[in-house]
């Protein structure tokens, strides 16, 4: 039986960076479910779907294929066979991901793929509803969080390093809006699973965060 670790938390909590490092350390594969939603969001934008209309988003799923490929433990996201790993990291793709993730048809579409990967591999999977909905039987569940200001600061730094022209205030406002959207949506809202361990990374380094997560995983296993 495969070992599954579910890591949930708000945008910018460092889930992907921390999960990726922890997975490498444990020899597990890392599954970034947010990247799958971003790919669906990118597809919706490309097909001219109305991001505000669930019916239009549902139609954009016709004929779409989304898959994950692993090369040397690194995850690549394929949209209709094209590697879109770098294209899904823009602020537009983030907002599109937030919009499509509230649509039940999108969640159903990705649900099987996520569960199938978890069944076949020892993995750390991160997202918004992994411990509550996707992998309710995961052996370890962690809810990773940090203050909105700290999360916005990290995201801002990330975007500046990529050469994006962004203002910190806008990143913070977007972060708070995303938190609100994710925790108030009707389908699978963002919340800690009842049996999850809450880990707050405000004010601690990436290395310390990874150590914290690894110690929780090792203790639980």
PyMOL commands that set and color helices and strands:
alter all, ss='L'
color gray80, all
select helices_A, chain A and resi 15-26+33-46+54-59+87-89+91-100+104-120+130-134+148-161+168-184+206-220
alter helices_A, ss='H'
color red, helices_A
select strands_A, chain A and resi 4-8+29-32+66-71+74-79+82-83+123-127+140-145+197-200
alter strands_A, ss='S'
color yellow, strands_A
deselect
rebuild
show_as cartoon
